């Protein structure tokens, strides 16, 4: 399964799609990227005159790349290529270290911890374009192919 195949199976559309590309993927992990556009809907009110990407949006970006894209890859033999899989986030803990501003490109690096009975748990890190650690945590979810 190629990165483009994975992207085509994502169950998201703009304005709630936070994956622009996948750099590499294997049975053990994935890395991908997204650039936060200056005109994104959430910058209008977060914060006045000093827009910062909300932590919940950063967490979603980490989950879409680090959990969902990896899960699609891991279930490649069970997924119908004409239908997006069903996804359910089951838990997450994320620590944040530096802000992400409009027009910043971020990279998500995810390492599989456990994949059993279609439940996936990953250690996920988010980096900015200066390779600073923005956030890290663990994210778990269920994927129904």
C-alpha positions in Angstrom: 0.0 0.0 0.0 1.4 3.4 -1.1 1.2 6.7 0.8 -1.3 7.9 -1.8 -3.5 4.8 -1.2 -3.5 5.5 2.5 -4.4 9.2 2.0 -7.3 8.2 -0.3 -8.8 6.0 2.5 -8.7 8.7 5.2 -12.3 9.3 6.4 -11.7 13.1 6.6 -12.2 16.1 4.2 -11.2 19.8 4.4 -11.5 21.7 6.7 -10.9 18.7 9.1 -8.1 16.9 7.2 -4.7 17.4 8.8 -2.5 15.3 6.6 -0.7 16.6 3.5 1.7 13.8 3.0 3.4 10.7 4.3 7.1 10.4 4.2 7.6 6.8 5.2 5.6 4.0 6.6 6.3 0.5 7.8 4.9 -2.2 10.1 6.6 -0.4 13.0 5.7 3.3 12.4 5.0 6.2 10.2 6.0 9.8 9.6 4.0 12.5 7.8 3.5 16.2 7.6 1.0 19.0 7.5 1.2 22.7 7.0 -1.3 24.8 9.0 -2.8 27.3 6.5 -3.1 30.9 7.7 -6.8 31.1 6.8 -7.8 28.0 8.7 -11.1 28.3 10.5 -9.8 28.0 14.0 -7.3 30.9 13.8 -10.2 33.4 13.7 -10.8 33.2 17.4 -7.7 31.5 18.9 -6.2 34.0 20.1 -7.2 37.6 19.2 -4.5 39.3 17.2 -2.1 36.5 18.0 -3.3 33.3 16.3 -1.9 30.0 17.7 -2.9 26.5 16.6 -5.1 25.0 19.3 -3.8 21.9 21.2 -6.8 19.9 20.2 -6.1 20.5 16.5 -2.4 19.5 17.0 -3.6 16.4 18.8 -6.0 15.6 15.9 -3.1 16.1 13.4 -1.0 13.6 15.5 -3.9 11.2 15.6 -4.7 11.4 11.8 -1.1 10.8 10.8 0.3 8.7 13.7 -2.7 6.5 14.4 -5.2 6.5 11.5 -2.7 6.4 8.6 -0.6 3.8 10.3 -3.7 1.8 11.2 -4.8 1.8 7.5 -1.4 0.6 6.5 -1.4 -2.2 9.1 -4.9 -3.3 8.0 -4.0 -3.1 4.3 -5.0 -6.7 3.6 -8.4 -6.3 5.2 -9.5 -2.9 4.0 -11.9 -2.5 1.0 -10.0 0.0 -1.2 -13.4 1.6 -2.2 -14.5 2.4 1.4 -12.9 4.3 4.2 -12.4 2.4 7.4 -14.3 3.3 10.6 -12.1 4.9 13.2 -12.7 5.5 17.0 -10.2 7.3 19.2 -10.1 5.4 22.5 -7.5 7.4 24.5 -4.8 10.0 24.3 -2.3 11.9 26.5 -0.3 14.6 24.9 2.2 17.1 26.4 2.8 20.4 24.6 6.1 22.3 24.6 6.1 25.1 22.0 3.3 26.8 20.0 2.6 26.3 16.3 1.7 29.4 14.3 -0.1 29.9 11.0 1.8 28.7 7.9 4.0 26.4 10.0 4.8 22.9 8.6 4.8 20.2 11.2 6.0 16.6 11.1 4.5 13.7 13.0 6.6 10.7 13.9 4.7 7.7 15.3 6.0 4.4 16.7 3.7 1.4 17.1 3.6 0.1 20.6 0.7 -2.4 20.3 -1.5 -3.6 17.5 -4.0 -6.3 18.5 -7.6 -7.1 17.7 -7.7 -3.9 15.5 -6.7 -1.7 18.5 -3.6 0.3 17.9 -1.5 2.3 20.5 1.3 4.5 19.4 4.0 6.8 20.8 3.6 10.0 18.8 5.9 13.1 18.5 5.2 16.3 16.7 8.0 18.5 15.4 8.1 22.0 13.8 10.1 22.9 10.8 13.0 23.9 13.1 13.0 20.2 14.3 11.9 21.4 17.8 9.7 19.0 19.7 6.2 20.6 19.8 4.3 17.8 21.5 4.6 14.1 22.4 2.2 11.5 23.8 0.4 8.2 23.4 -2.7 7.8 21.3 -4.9 4.7 21.0 -7.8 3.8 18.8 -9.9 1.1 17.2 -10.1 0.6 13.5 -12.8 -1.3 11.8 -11.9 -2.5 8.3 
